[in-house]
Amino acid sequence: MKIYWSKKRLLVLCMALTAVLGVTAVQAGAVDVDLKVKGKGVFCLAPAARRALAANGVTLEPIAPATGSGDCVTLPGTGTLKPDLTGGELPLEGGMRFSGAGHRLEATHLVIHVRLGEGSTSADIAQDGAAPTGVSLFHYPIARSSVSLTPTSVTVKDTPLALTAPGTAAFTQAFGSSPTSDGNPLFLFDGNAEIINPFAPLPRS
């Protein structure tokens, strides 16, 4: 029995080491493969945007399976990321709904598009139950210094998400005005994802 548990521990350690070394090799450029990631994105209203929405009686709520807490909406997602941050796509599940003055604006099927320099988030936008329209909704800066990339995780903090021109137009049409202007952010975004081991698992004994 002692020998069995010893071998089991050794197998677990070997698998963990393989994952760490493999992902490190990918990050270093030794292996050209996209990283598979799974995690969540937290969208929290920026202070000025929160005040503007409140002044117009507009509220924010999640669309399942997204969840909400205060002025924040959290969306889970799974996608890919290039280790050098030159590309990546992360589709998110659920969405968010803005409601007020008898109108609602829903954003679903959000997809984070990673591009070093400036990234974007696309979404399907629907007003008052109409057929959704696909638009580029947010744009934001992406610098290597703003992304924490380890062999097991990817993290970003307080990334300012500004509305694109189509996003601003959607809010103006729904509620009479946009909650932001002059490139100020609608949301501050925190993202955290686990890097899924890109190498096949070791065979079980």
N, C-alpha and C positions, 0 to 999 in steps of 0.2 A: 504493500500500500504506500509506503514512503517513496519507493522508486516511481510509482505512478504519478504521485503528486509532484515530484521533482521534475519529471518529464513534462508535465502539463505546464508548470511554471516556466520552464525553459521555452516551450513553444509559444506561450503568450509573450514572453520577453522578445523572442525572435521576431514575432509578428509586429510588435510595437516598434522595434528597431528598424525593420524593413520599411515601415510607413514613414518614420522620421527621416531616414536616409534617402528614401525615394523622393519624398517631397522636397527635401533640401536640394537634391540633384536637379529637380525640375526648376526650382527657384534660381539656381545658379546657371541655368541655361544648358546644362549637360544633357538634358532630355527635353525635346521639343514637344510638349503635350499640354493641352489645356487642363487646368485644375478643375475638378468637380467640387462644387461647394454647396452647402445646405445651411440655411440659417434664417435670419429675420431682419427686416428693416423697420425702424421706428421713426415715424414722421410726427414731429412735434411742432405745432404752430409757433412761428416766430412771434415775439412780443408785439411788434407793430401790427402784424397781420391779425393776431388774435384780437387786438383792440378794434381794428377796423371791421372785422366780421361781427363782433359783439355789438358795435354801434348800429349795424344794419340788421340785427336780430338773426344772424346766420349762425347755425350750429354745425359741428362736425361730429360724425359718428362712423363706426366701422361697418363694413359689409362682410359678413362671415365668409371664410373662416378668419378674417382679420379680427383683431380685438382692440378695444379702446380703453383708455384710462386718462381722465382729465382732458387735456388738449392734445393728446397723442393717440395715434393709431399705429398698431403693429401688424405687419403683414409677413407671413412666412413665405419662403421661396427656395427653389433649387435651380442651380444653373452652372455656368462655367466661367472661368477667369484665367486670362493669360498671366503668368507670373510677373511679366514686366509691365503689366497694367495697360498694354496697348490694345486690349480688346477683352470682351466678355459680355455675356448676356445672362441676366438673372430674372426670370419671370417670377412675379409675386402672386400669391393666392388671395382671393377676396378683393377688397377695395375700400373706398371711402365715399361718404355721402355728405354733401353740404345742403342744408335745408333752411329756408327762411322766406318770409313774405309770400307764402303760398307756392313757392317754387323749390325745386331740388335739382342738384347737379351731382351726378354720380360718376366716379372714375373707377373703372375695373380693368382687369387684365394689364396691370402695370408691369412694365419690363424695364429693368435697369440696364442701360447700355454703357459699358465702361470704355472710355477712351482717354488715354493720358492727355492732359491739357484741359479738355472740357467733355464731361459726360452728359448723358441725357436720360430721361425717363419717358417712355411712350405710354399711352393709355387709351382705352376706349371711353369716350365721354358721352354721356346721355343726359339730356335735360328733360325733366318732367315726364319720364317714361318713354321718350321718343327713341327711335333706333340709334344705337351708339355710333359714334364716329371716331375713327382712330386718329390721334394727333400726337405730336411731340409736346408733352405737357410741361416738363421741367428741364432746365439746364443748370450745370453746376461745375465748379472747378475740380479737377482731379490731379493731384501732385503726388509723387512718390512719398514725400515727407508727411502727407496727410493720411496715408494708409499704413496700418501696422500689419505686416505679413510675416507670419511665423510658419514653421513646418506643419502646424496643425490648425491654424486659424487665420482669418482675415477680419480686421476691425477698422471702422472709420468712425469718427466722432464729429458732431456739430457741423456737418457739411451743409452749407446754405443752398436750398433749392429755390431758384427763382422761376417764376412763370415765363413760359415762352409767349410769343405773340398770340398763337392760337389759344393758349391757356387763359391769357388775359381776356381775350374776346369771349371765351366761354363763360367766364364769371360775369363779365359786363352784360352779356345777353340774358343770363339767368337772374342776376340780382341788381342790375342797373349800374354797377361799378365793380372795379377790381379791388381786392383787399390789399394789393401791393402796387408799387410803381417804382420807376427808375432803377429796376434791377434788384430791388430789395427782396429778401426771401419770403416765400410763403411758409416754408417749413425749414426746420433744422433737422437734419437726418443723421441717425446713428445706425450703423449696420454691423452685424456680427455674424460670421458664418464659419462653420467647421469645414476644413478641407478634407474631402473624402479620399482615402488612399487610392491613387490611380493604378496601383499594381495589384495583380491578382493575389488573393489571400493564399497563405500557405496551406497545403493539403492537410486535412485532419488525419491523425494517426488512428 
